Amino acid sequence: MKKKPYQYYYNLLVIVIALTFSQPVLAKNKVQLGVGGGPIYGMIGLNGEILCFDRLGLTLGVGSITGLNCWTAGFRYYLNKSERRCRLRIGSVYGVVDYQFSGINDMEQKAVVKGFFPFIGADLKFSKNIGLNCDIGYRLPESKTTTLHGTENEYINLNEAIITNEKGVDFSLGLSYHF
């Protein structure tokens, strides 16, 4: 029996939680708020993270791109302790990982594509509270999650629309404040 993509996500999440409970040290900075661009930030927007332990953070991103509302939710697992200036991490988020525009007979159609975004990255602290977040990952869109935005009149020739859900490498970059 073939596994569905979300089953891999659940397996990875169980492994991360097990690793976290093996070293349950509380973090010094428990909350991180950031602004930036990429799938982790809801395309262009805000990202918040709550550290459950020193190495596991739950993250939520909300943003927008040309009038489309975007969001992501997931986790980050840090490979080193919170005292380090450079914290390497792995993680994954689920939500809007891509957006598309398609023109039909001089009408624009906007679409958001939901899926997973597993990534590796780093949190580089400039000072005690301010840092730079950079992540690189791979978009794994779900095949049937395209959501069109607009009025019904814009979709008369919907079967002519070309909207693709493509896999691909993407990155997120932003500034964060730790407290």
N, C-alpha and C positions, 0 to 999 in steps of 0.2 A: 504494500500500500504506500503510495507516494505521500510524503509530508507536505503540508501547506506552509507557505512562508511564515505565517504567524506562529506555527508550532516551533520553528527554530527560534523565534524571538522569546517565547516562553522558556525554552530550554536554557538560553543564554541568561535570562533574568534569574532563573533558579541558581545557576552557577555563581553569578555575581552576589546574590544574597548569601549564599553559603560561604563564599570567601569573606564577605563583610562580617558575618557573625563569628568567623574564626579569629578575628582581631577587633573586638568591639571597643575601640578607643573613640572617645568623643572628640569632635573637631573643635579647634579654637574659634574660627570664624564659621558660623553656622548658616549664614545666608549670603547669597551672591546675587546681585542685580546687574544686568548688563544691557547695553544697546549695541546693535550691530546689524549685519546682513548675512543671509544664508538660511538654509533649512532650520537650523537650531533656533534662529531668531524669528521664525515665522516670516521668512523672506527678508523683510526690512522691518525691524521692530525691537521688542524687548524680550529678554530672557531672565527668568528667575530660577534659582536653585536653592534647595534646602538640603544641607548635609545631615543625613541620618546618623552616620558615624564618620570617622575620619576619612574613610575611603569611598563611601557610597553617597551619591547625591541624586535627588529626584529633581528633574528639570521640566520647566514649562515655558514655551515661547509663544508669543502672540504678536502678530504684525499684519502688514498689508502690502500689497503691490498693485499699483494702478487700480485701486478700488476693490480689489479682491481681499476678503478677510482670510488670513492664514493662521495656523496654529500648529504646534508640535508638543508632544509630551513624551518623556522617557527617563533614562537614567544615565549617570556617568559614574564610572568606577576609576578611582585614582590609584595609580601604581606606586606612589610614594607619599610620605607623610605631609601634613598640612603646613609644617614649619618651612618647607622648601620654597624657594623663590620660583622654581619651575616645577610644576606638578604635571606629570604625564598622565594621560587618561585614555580610556576606551569607553565607548558607550553606544547607545542607540536611541533614536526617537521615532515615534510614529506620528503622522499627521500630514500636513501639506508639504510635499517635498519638491514640487515643481509647479509651474504655471505655463499656460499656453495661450496664444492668441491666434485666431483664425479669421480670415476675411472671406465673406461670401457675398458676391454681388454688392460690393462697396459697404458691407455691414461687418463690423468687428464683433467677434464672439470671444469671450474670455472664459477660461477654464482653469480650475485648480486640480491638481493630481495628488491624491493621497497615497501614502506608502510608508516604507521604513527607510531610515537613514542611519546605518551603522557607521561609526567613525572612530578615528584616533585623533588625539590632539594634545594640546598643552595649555595650561594656565600660567602665564608669565607675569609675575608680580613686579611692578615698578616700585611700589612702596608697600607698607603694611596693608593698606586698604584698596589700592588701585592696581588693576592688572589688565593684561591683554589676553583674550581667548582666541585661539586659532584651532580649527578642526578641519580635517579632510576626511571625506567618506564617500560612500557609494549609494546613489539613489536606487531604491528598489520599489518602483511604483506597483501598486496593485493594478491588475489589468482592467477592472471595471469600476474605477473610482472617479472618473472624470465628472465634474460637476460644472455645468454651464451657468453663467450669470447673465441676466438681462431679461427682457420681456419676451413673451411668446411670439410676438410679431417678428422678432429678430431671427426666429428659428424656423421659418417657413421652409427653407431649403437645408434643413439640418443634415440630411443624408449626404450633402455635398461637402460638409465640414471635414477638414483634415485636422484631427486632434490626436496626437500620438502620446503614449505613455512610455517614454524611453528611459532605459537604465543609463546611468552615467556617473562619472566622478563629479563631486561638487565640494565646495568648501564654505565654511562660516568664519567670520572674523568680527570681533567686537571688543569694546571696552567694558570692564566690569568693576563694580564696587563691592568689596567684601566687608561684612560687619557681623 
